[in-house]
Amino acid sequence: MAVQMNPKTLLLALVPPFCWGTGLAIAKPAVTHFPPMFMMLMVYSAIAVIMLITVRGRINTPWRSLLLISAFSVTIQGAFVFWGLRGVEATTANLVLQTQVPMAVFLGWLIAGEDLNLRKILGTAIALIGVAIVIGLPEQRPALLPVTLVILGGFFWAFGQTLARKLSQDSGIMLLKANALMGIPQLILATAIFETGQWHSITSAGTIEWATLAFVGFVGFYLAYIAWFSLLRRCRMDEAAPFVLLMTPIGLLTAVIVLGERMSGAQLLGAAVLLLGLAIVNGFLMPKQKLA
C-alpha cells in the first residue's frame, strides 16, 4: 500500500523536477552539439560504469520487465521527444511535453489499478493551466508533426514510468542501474541507425559542451532518476506525476539565475497557479473523492 505524502516524501518528490528543470536549462550547449541519442548513450554508459562499481546486489526485476521499462522510458521516449524538439521551439515543446503528467495519472489508473478522483483531475488541469501561463503560448501555430512526436514521447515516458511502478521489484538506485544496462544496447542500435556525426561531435566538443554534458548526466539523469524511482516505490503514480510539472518554473528560475534571463509577471502568475494545482492534487485544499 502506498504511503501518505509526509514531509520526507514531499521533499523526495521535489528532487526530480529540480534536477530535470535545472538540467534542461543548462544542457543547451550539449544538446545542440551532440546527436541526441548518442548523447543519451554516453550518459547512460557513464551511469552504468558508476553503478557497476558502486552498487552491489542482485537485480530482482525479471529481465523481460526490465526490457519493457527501459525501452519505453529510455530509448523510445527519448527518440520521439528529441526528434520532435528539432521541429518546434523549446517553449512549445516544453508546454506540450507536460501532457505526460495527466497521461501518467490516467495510465496509473488504467494499468496499475490506482485510484482516480475528481480532486486530482481538477488539480492537474489547474496545474497545466499554470504551465501554459508560465511558458506563454507561441505567436505562430507550431508544425503538427513535431508536436505530435513530442506528445507521443510524453506518452511513452508516462507508459514506461507506469510499468516501472507496476513491474519493478527493485529499489530506485537498482532500477536505475538496470535501466542503464538494458538501455545501452538499445541506444547503440538507435544512434547507429538514425544518427550521424557521432565521432565528429566528440573531437570537436569544447569545455562548455563537456561540462554541460557532465551536469545533465549527473544531475538531470543520475540524481533525478534515483529520486524518481525511489518516489515511485513510495507513492502511486497519480501522487508522484503532478510534481513533474514543477520542472518548468524551476527551469525558468535557473535560466534567470544562470543565464541572466528575465521572468515576466505572467510567468510568476503561472507559477503560482501551478503550485495551486499541485496543492489540490495532493489534498491540501480539497477532500479526497473517488470517481464513481
Secondary structure, 3 states (H helix, E strand, C coil): CCCCCCHHHHHHHHHHHHHHHHHHHHCHHHHHHCCHHHHHHHHHHHHHHHHHHHCCCCCCCCHHHHHHHHHHHHHHHHHHHHHHHCCCCHHHHHHHHCCHHHHHHHHHHHHHCCCCEHHHHHHHHHHHHHHHHHHCCCCCCCCHHHHHHHHHHHHHHHHHHHHHHHHCCCCHHHHHHHHHHHHHHHHHHHHHHHCCCHHHHHHCCCHHHHHHHHHHHHHHHHHHHHHHHHHHHHCCHHHHHHHHHHHHHHHHHHHHHHHCCCCCHHHHHHHHHHHHHHHHHCCCCCCCCECC
